[in-house]
């Protein structure tokens, strides 16, 4: 299980958590896991890997960007980083989801760590910590929001057309 601690990261879990930043619509991890997995499992077995790639393509790029944002904090102590936060599981216990989509969970966990580090070390980078958190939020939320687009492509049959 993957616990999520900061309020900003919790806002990416599902709609029941208050939005960290005002947006009309936001992507959430649980919708990403549920809808993505449901649609991947609905595909024929030989099409599932390709279908999962539709959902995870943006996640991999976002993980790389947030990992780069974490680099300045790599040598700093992280003991007690989440002591002041109440943990919430990233996905409900017993939830069945396509294994490749777990990268979405990894993305939110990395974002959670970055947010906590920017609160602990707000002056470490030349960019204000609030700006860094906002940029990382957009980076983390975007691929989770794309689940609707990937679902439309999958349902239209365009995902399996041979070019």
Secondary structure as the mmCIF struct_conf table of DSSP 4:
data_model
#
loop_
_struct_conf.conf_type_id
_struct_conf.id
_struct_conf.beg_label_comp_id
_struct_conf.beg_label_asym_id
_struct_conf.beg_label_seq_id
_struct_conf.end_label_comp_id
_struct_conf.end_label_asym_id
_struct_conf.end_label_seq_id
STRN STRN1 UNK A 3 UNK A 4
BEND BEND1 UNK A 6 UNK A 6
HELX_RH_AL_P HELX_RH_AL_P1 UNK A 7 UNK A 10
TURN_TY1_P TURN_TY1_P1 UNK A 11 UNK A 13
TURN_TY1_P TURN_TY1_P2 UNK A 15 UNK A 16
BEND BEND2 UNK A 17 UNK A 17
HELX_LH_PP_P HELX_LH_PP_P1 UNK A 18 UNK A 19
BEND BEND3 UNK A 20 UNK A 21
BEND BEND4 UNK A 24 UNK A 25
HELX_RH_AL_P HELX_RH_AL_P2 UNK A 29 UNK A 42
BEND BEND5 UNK A 43 UNK A 43
HELX_RH_3T_P HELX_RH_3T_P1 UNK A 45 UNK A 47
HELX_RH_AL_P HELX_RH_AL_P3 UNK A 48 UNK A 70
HELX_RH_3T_P HELX_RH_3T_P2 UNK A 71 UNK A 73
TURN_TY1_P TURN_TY1_P3 UNK A 74 UNK A 75
BEND BEND6 UNK A 76 UNK A 76
TURN_TY1_P TURN_TY1_P4 UNK A 79 UNK A 84
BEND BEND7 UNK A 85 UNK A 85
STRN STRN2 UNK A 88 UNK A 89
BEND BEND8 UNK A 90 UNK A 91
TURN_TY1_P TURN_TY1_P5 UNK A 93 UNK A 94
HELX_RH_3T_P HELX_RH_3T_P3 UNK A 99 UNK A 101
HELX_RH_AL_P HELX_RH_AL_P4 UNK A 102 UNK A 120
BEND BEND9 UNK A 121 UNK A 121
TURN_TY1_P TURN_TY1_P6 UNK A 122 UNK A 123
BEND BEND10 UNK A 124 UNK A 127
HELX_RH_AL_P HELX_RH_AL_P5 UNK A 129 UNK A 145
TURN_TY1_P TURN_TY1_P7 UNK A 146 UNK A 146
HELX_RH_AL_P HELX_RH_AL_P6 UNK A 147 UNK A 156
TURN_TY1_P TURN_TY1_P8 UNK A 157 UNK A 157
HELX_RH_3T_P HELX_RH_3T_P4 UNK A 158 UNK A 160
#
